[in-house]
Amino acid sequence: MEGPFGGKVVRHEKGDRFMHLTAIETNRATKIAPAVTDLALARLLADAARGDANACFDLGVAFSTGSSGAEYDLIEAHKWFNLAAARGHGEAAHCRADISDEMTAREIAEAQRRAREFLSAGQRKVA
């Protein structure tokens, strides 16, 4: 199917929710409704809280690119890549290293503090 600005559009339907994806090669991108991106981000956060390494990695990508309803935030991205790497995700450590090149030592220390805080909050819920 042709998109409104050219390029291929993929339509994904699930219940009453849908999302249109426009090919990157086009000269414009179609915005996804905020409710859809908020829902996607909320699901990733819930999955990450349950220990899903892929969700942690996806959150790192979202925060490092400012996509999927997340604002661009390298500290949060580093935190999520760090958690994904700790949970065994193969690419997460490389992504964490890549964004670390753009961060100060203080920002990296803050990201590590946030990751420890996230882990300890999860352990308190279990206990």
Residue frames as qw, qx, qy, qz and C-alpha x, y, z in Angstrom:
[[0.000, 0.890, 0.455, 0.000, 0.00, 0.00, 0.00],
 [0.400, 0.473, -0.015, 0.785, 1.29, 3.49, -0.86],
 [0.331, -0.500, -0.481, 0.640, 1.68, 5.96, 2.02],
 [0.127, 0.919, 0.335, -0.166, 0.35, 9.51, 2.04],
 [0.023, -0.893, 0.323, 0.313, 3.81, 10.87, 1.23],
 [0.649, 0.519, -0.549, -0.091, 5.00, 7.98, -0.90],
 [0.025, 0.396, -0.868, 0.298, 6.70, 4.84, 0.33],
 [0.526, -0.200, -0.811, -0.162, 5.28, 1.61, 1.66],
 [0.448, -0.416, 0.334, -0.717, 2.84, 1.63, 4.56],
 [0.375, -0.067, -0.919, 0.100, 2.51, -1.37, 6.81],
 [0.531, -0.430, 0.015, -0.730, -0.74, -1.57, 8.74],
 [0.284, -0.005, -0.904, 0.321, -0.92, -3.51, 11.95],
 [0.540, -0.423, -0.136, -0.714, -4.34, -3.98, 13.52],
 [0.345, -0.108, -0.867, 0.342, -5.13, -5.36, 16.94],
 [0.069, -0.625, -0.656, 0.418, -8.55, -4.70, 18.34],
 [0.195, 0.933, 0.304, 0.010, -9.31, -1.03, 17.92],
 [0.307, -0.789, 0.303, 0.438, -5.65, 0.04, 17.85],
 [0.812, 0.465, 0.200, 0.288, -3.63, 0.49, 14.66],
 [0.337, -0.721, 0.277, 0.539, -0.37, 1.98, 13.56],
 [0.709, 0.698, 0.047, 0.086, 0.86, 3.14, 10.17],
 [0.593, -0.511, 0.334, 0.525, 4.57, 2.89, 9.49],
 [0.533, 0.838, -0.042, -0.109, 6.01, 4.91, 6.64],
 [0.878, 0.171, -0.009, 0.447, 9.21, 3.87, 4.93],
 [0.461, -0.655, 0.037, 0.597, 12.29, 5.84, 5.96],
 [0.458, 0.102, 0.468, 0.749, 13.16, 6.63, 2.34],
 [0.088, 0.822, 0.491, 0.275, 10.27, 9.08, 2.08],
 [0.263, 0.446, -0.136, 0.845, 10.83, 12.77, 2.55],
 [0.415, -0.442, 0.233, -0.761, 8.36, 12.95, 5.47],
 [0.202, -0.063, -0.952, 0.222, 7.34, 10.65, 8.28],
 [0.502, -0.527, -0.409, -0.550, 3.82, 10.12, 9.52],
 [0.170, -0.383, 0.619, -0.665, 3.39, 10.79, 13.22],
 [0.434, -0.273, -0.858, -0.014, 1.93, 7.99, 15.28],
 [0.445, -0.723, -0.222, -0.479, -0.84, 9.02, 17.67],
 [0.043, -0.565, 0.607, -0.557, 0.51, 9.85, 21.17],
 [0.795, -0.264, 0.297, -0.459, -1.89, 7.38, 22.81],
 [0.957, 0.233, -0.173, 0.007, -0.40, 4.56, 20.73],
 [0.498, 0.524, -0.507, 0.469, 3.19, 5.51, 21.58],
 [0.364, -0.519, 0.479, -0.607, 2.32, 5.97, 25.27],
 [0.938, -0.109, 0.124, -0.303, 0.76, 2.50, 25.29],
 [0.848, 0.369, -0.317, 0.209, 3.83, 1.00, 23.60],
 [0.185, 0.579, -0.539, 0.583, 6.15, 2.68, 26.09],
 [0.627, -0.408, 0.365, -0.555, 4.00, 1.56, 29.02],
 [0.990, 0.048, -0.056, -0.122, 4.11, -2.04, 27.78],
 [0.650, 0.474, -0.445, 0.394, 7.89, -1.92, 27.43],
 [0.141, -0.562, 0.510, -0.635, 8.22, -0.54, 30.96],
 [0.834, -0.254, 0.234, -0.431, 5.96, -3.27, 32.35],
 [0.953, 0.223, -0.193, 0.072, 7.87, -5.99, 30.50],
 [0.395, 0.571, -0.500, 0.518, 11.19, -4.55, 31.69],
 [0.445, -0.514, 0.433, -0.592, 9.92, -4.56, 35.28],
 [0.959, -0.093, 0.145, -0.227, 9.24, -8.29, 34.85],
 [0.592, -0.492, 0.568, 0.291, 12.87, -8.82, 33.80],
 [0.773, 0.536, 0.320, 0.115, 12.52, -8.93, 30.00],
 [0.507, -0.387, 0.312, 0.704, 15.96, -8.17, 28.54],
 [0.315, 0.392, 0.575, 0.646, 14.51, -7.38, 25.10],
 [0.117, -0.897, -0.406, -0.130, 12.15, -4.80, 26.61],
 [0.469, -0.736, 0.062, 0.484, 15.10, -3.19, 28.41],
 [0.469, -0.060, 0.486, 0.735, 17.01, -3.07, 25.14],
 [0.153, 0.646, 0.580, 0.472, 14.03, -1.59, 23.30],
 [0.270, -0.921, -0.243, 0.142, 13.72, 1.08, 25.99],
 [0.511, -0.488, 0.263, 0.657, 17.41, 1.89, 25.53],
 [0.341, 0.267, 0.577, 0.692, 16.82, 2.32, 21.81],
 [0.039, -0.827, -0.519, -0.212, 13.71, 4.44, 22.42],
 [0.353, -0.880, -0.081, 0.306, 15.48, 6.82, 24.80],
 [0.510, -0.352, 0.382, 0.686, 18.65, 7.02, 22.71],
 [0.222, 0.252, 0.606, 0.721, 16.67, 7.99, 19.61],
 [0.249, 0.215, 0.251, -0.910, 13.71, 9.81, 21.13],
 [0.443, -0.017, -0.657, -0.610, 11.24, 7.35, 19.61],
 [0.464, -0.300, -0.832, -0.053, 8.28, 5.19, 20.70],
 [0.429, -0.801, -0.321, -0.267, 6.95, 7.92, 22.96],
 [0.701, -0.496, -0.124, 0.497, 10.23, 8.39, 24.85],
 [0.111, 0.984, -0.131, -0.049, 12.10, 11.67, 24.94],
 [0.693, 0.488, -0.369, 0.381, 15.76, 11.73, 23.89],
 [0.515, -0.767, 0.300, -0.238, 17.66, 11.04, 27.12],
 [0.602, 0.455, -0.642, 0.136, 21.09, 9.40, 27.05],
 [0.209, -0.372, 0.734, -0.528, 21.11, 8.85, 30.82],
 [0.787, 0.056, 0.373, -0.488, 17.89, 6.81, 30.61],
 [0.810, 0.458, -0.323, -0.173, 19.14, 5.07, 27.46],
 [0.272, 0.508, -0.764, 0.290, 22.38, 4.07, 29.21],
 [0.496, -0.219, 0.635, -0.551, 20.38, 2.80, 32.20],
 [0.873, 0.212, 0.184, -0.399, 18.20, 0.57, 30.02],
 [0.698, 0.523, -0.489, 0.007, 21.10, -0.71, 27.90],
 [0.011, -0.483, 0.772, -0.414, 22.95, -1.48, 31.15],
 [0.663, -0.070, 0.547, -0.506, 19.98, -3.43, 32.51],
 [0.874, 0.387, -0.099, -0.275, 19.55, -5.29, 29.21],
 [0.470, 0.565, -0.660, 0.158, 23.25, -6.23, 29.17],
 [0.262, -0.358, 0.754, -0.485, 23.03, -7.43, 32.78],
 [0.771, 0.123, 0.442, -0.442, 20.10, -9.63, 31.76],
 [0.633, -0.076, 0.716, 0.285, 22.07, -11.17, 28.90],
 [0.579, 0.775, 0.201, -0.154, 21.05, -9.17, 25.82],
 [0.809, 0.066, 0.258, 0.524, 23.80, -9.60, 23.24],
 [0.389, 0.604, 0.196, 0.667, 23.82, -6.12, 21.63],
 [0.331, -0.906, -0.252, -0.072, 23.10, -4.02, 24.71],
 [0.636, -0.558, 0.089, 0.526, 26.69, -3.67, 25.92],
 [0.479, 0.181, 0.383, 0.769, 27.80, -2.40, 22.50],
 [0.024, -0.777, -0.402, -0.483, 24.98, 0.14, 22.39],
 [0.522, -0.819, -0.156, 0.179, 25.79, 1.26, 25.93],
 [0.624, -0.298, 0.213, 0.691, 29.43, 1.77, 24.93],
 [0.325, 0.469, 0.434, 0.698, 28.42, 3.73, 21.83],
 [0.174, -0.868, -0.292, -0.361, 26.27, 6.22, 23.71],
 [0.662, -0.627, -0.104, 0.397, 28.84, 6.46, 26.54],
 [0.554, 0.117, 0.203, 0.799, 31.13, 8.23, 24.08],
 [0.007, -0.612, -0.296, -0.734, 28.62, 11.10, 24.01],
 [0.578, -0.748, -0.290, -0.153, 28.19, 11.28, 27.81],
 [0.000, 0.725, -0.504, 0.469, 30.16, 12.84, 30.65],
 [0.353, 0.084, -0.868, 0.339, 31.47, 10.73, 33.53],
 [0.255, 0.041, 0.520, -0.814, 28.86, 12.35, 35.77],
 [0.693, 0.148, -0.171, -0.684, 26.04, 11.37, 33.39],
 [0.636, 0.149, -0.754, -0.071, 27.29, 7.78, 33.23],
 [0.124, 0.047, -0.794, 0.593, 27.46, 7.64, 37.03],
 [0.480, 0.092, 0.269, -0.830, 23.86, 8.92, 37.20],
 [0.732, 0.164, -0.459, -0.476, 22.74, 6.26, 34.69],
 [0.488, 0.112, -0.840, 0.210, 24.41, 3.55, 36.76],
 [0.134, -0.005, 0.627, -0.767, 22.78, 4.89, 39.94],
 [0.638, 0.124, -0.011, -0.760, 19.36, 4.80, 38.24],
 [0.687, 0.153, -0.675, -0.222, 19.95, 1.22, 37.08],
 [0.265, 0.050, -0.838, 0.473, 20.84, 0.13, 40.63],
 [0.341, 0.062, 0.395, -0.851, 17.79, 1.96, 41.96],
 [0.707, 0.128, -0.335, -0.610, 15.55, 0.20, 39.42],
 [0.597, 0.101, -0.795, 0.046, 16.96, -3.19, 40.42],
 [0.105, -0.006, -0.753, 0.650, 16.60, -2.56, 44.14],
 [0.506, 0.058, 0.135, -0.850, 13.01, -1.28, 43.70],
 [0.735, 0.098, -0.535, -0.405, 12.15, -4.56, 41.96],
 [0.458, 0.054, -0.827, 0.321, 13.66, -6.60, 44.78],
 [0.171, -0.011, 0.532, -0.829, 11.66, -4.65, 47.37],
 [0.665, 0.045, -0.156, -0.729, 8.42, -5.49, 45.52],
 [0.691, 0.085, -0.711, -0.104, 9.25, -9.20, 45.61],
 [0.276, 0.085, -0.772, 0.567, 10.05, -9.24, 49.31]]
